[in-house]
Amino acid sequence: MQSAFKLVLGSSILLFFLAACSGSTQSSLEDASPASVDGIEEEDYEIVTLLPRDAIPAIDNPRFLSASEADEEYAPEELVMGVEFNGDARAYSVSFLSGHEIVNDTVGGRKISVTW
């Protein structure tokens, strides 16, 4: 009986919060002034597209260095994104990812995508 009471009470509280949050904000959004950064109004900004869609290719078959090769290639403070599944570990160089943005790989038998 006590668990049924908790369920009813929890459901009532949830419905109360949902009802409180469901009020329309349309009028307040229409009255809001544009956002500004350093005194420049939002409408003064222009979006500039530098690259066409899909211009940065994903890496689909990544090649990795051995630990000794990586020690020679990268500085000790090099930032990497690390992944480990089922005892299989990978490190993806952040500076390399900055030029490619996505790596599709299989680690420990699991297909993953690493994005930056």
C-alpha positions in Angstrom: 0.0 0.0 0.0 2.8 2.4 0.8 4.5 1.9 -2.6 1.1 2.7 -4.3 0.9 5.9 -2.3 4.5 6.9 -3.3 3.6 6.2 -6.9 0.5 8.4 -6.8 2.4 11.1 -4.9 5.3 11.0 -7.3 3.0 11.1 -10.3 1.1 14.0 -8.9 4.3 16.0 -8.3 5.4 15.3 -11.8 2.1 16.4 -13.3 2.3 19.6 -11.2 5.7 20.4 -12.5 4.8 19.6 -16.1 1.7 21.9 -15.8 3.8 24.7 -14.3 6.4 24.4 -17.1 3.9 24.2 -19.9 2.8 27.8 -19.9 3.2 29.6 -23.2 6.4 31.7 -23.5 5.4 33.1 -27.0 4.6 36.6 -25.8 7.7 36.9 -23.7 9.8 35.8 -26.7 8.2 38.2 -29.0 8.9 41.1 -26.6 12.5 40.1 -25.9 15.3 42.2 -27.4 17.9 40.5 -29.6 20.9 39.0 -27.9 24.1 41.1 -27.9 27.7 40.4 -27.4 30.0 43.3 -26.6 27.3 45.7 -27.7 26.8 44.1 -31.1 23.2 43.1 -31.7 22.5 39.5 -32.9 21.0 40.7 -36.1 24.3 42.4 -37.0 26.1 39.0 -37.2 26.4 37.1 -40.5 26.9 33.3 -40.8 29.7 32.6 -43.2 30.1 29.1 -44.6 33.8 28.3 -45.2 33.5 24.7 -46.4 30.8 22.9 -48.4 28.8 20.2 -46.7 30.9 17.0 -46.0 34.1 18.7 -47.0 36.0 17.2 -44.1 36.2 13.4 -44.7 35.9 11.0 -41.9 38.7 8.5 -41.1 37.2 5.1 -41.7 40.2 2.8 -41.4 42.5 4.5 -38.8 46.1 3.4 -38.5 47.8 3.5 -35.1 51.4 3.9 -34.0 53.0 1.7 -31.5 53.7 3.2 -28.0 57.4 3.7 -28.9 56.5 5.4 -32.2 54.0 7.6 -30.5 56.6 8.6 -27.9 58.8 9.8 -30.8 56.0 11.5 -32.8 54.1 13.3 -30.0 55.0 15.5 -27.1 54.2 14.2 -23.6 51.6 17.0 -23.2 49.8 16.1 -26.5 46.1 16.0 -25.9 44.4 12.7 -26.8 41.0 11.2 -26.5 41.2 7.7 -25.1 38.8 4.8 -25.5 39.0 1.3 -24.0 36.6 -1.6 -24.5 37.2 -5.2 -23.5 40.9 -4.6 -23.0 41.4 -3.0 -26.4 42.6 0.6 -26.1 43.0 3.5 -28.5 44.3 7.0 -28.3 43.2 9.6 -30.8 45.2 12.8 -31.2 43.1 15.9 -30.6 45.3 17.9 -33.0 44.7 15.2 -35.7 41.0 15.1 -34.9 40.9 18.9 -35.4 41.6 18.3 -39.1 39.2 15.4 -39.6 36.6 15.8 -36.9 35.4 12.1 -36.9 37.0 8.7 -36.8 35.0 5.5 -37.3 36.7 2.6 -35.6 36.2 -0.8 -34.0 37.5 -1.1 -30.5 37.2 -4.3 -28.5 34.7 -5.6 -31.0 32.4 -2.5 -30.7 31.9 -0.1 -33.6 32.4 3.5 -32.4 32.6 7.0 -33.8 35.0 9.5 -32.2 34.1 13.1 -32.9 35.8 16.4 -32.2 
